[in-house]
Each structure stands twice: as structure tokens, then as C-alpha cells.
């Protein structure tokens, strides 16, 4: 129930923000976009979405493949002291 209310709240907020944006856009009567303006706007939005999706995909891919794992355990286990070589068993983990 809590999740449904949270999703509903965010949906309402998103629709309200979209409504305010649409209202403000339509109030700009004396400003018009030509072909090149619409092209620039479309390319800017499209490329921003592609960049955002691509970077998020890299984040998930990096996390799943283990590239984000720490080089040493955060607890400061054996072999973590500077200058001390790690055991062979530790290197295989």
C-alpha cells in the first residue's frame, strides 16, 4: 500500500510539473520557434536522453561485472597494510 501511494504521489507531481511547463510554454505567444529552433530543441533533448541512458547502462554493467568492487575489504583485514603483500588466497577472491 505504501509503494502504491508513493508511485501515485510521484505520478501526480510529474503531471503537475508537466502541466505547469505546458501552461508556461503556451503563455509565450510572442515567441515562436522556426525549423532550426525545433531541430535544436529536439536534438538537445534526444542526445541528452541517449547520453543519460548510455551512462546509466555503463553504471549497471560496471556494477554487474564487478568493476566497482573495492580493491580491499572495508574492514581492514589481513594484507591491507601498506607495503605488506597479500596472501595468495586473498588475491583469488
Secondary structure, 3 states (H helix, E strand, C coil): CHHHHHHHHHHHHHHHHHHHHHHHHHHCCCCCCCHHHHHHHHHHHHHHHHHHHHHHHHHHHHHHHCCCCCCCCCCCCCCCCCCCCCCHHHHCC
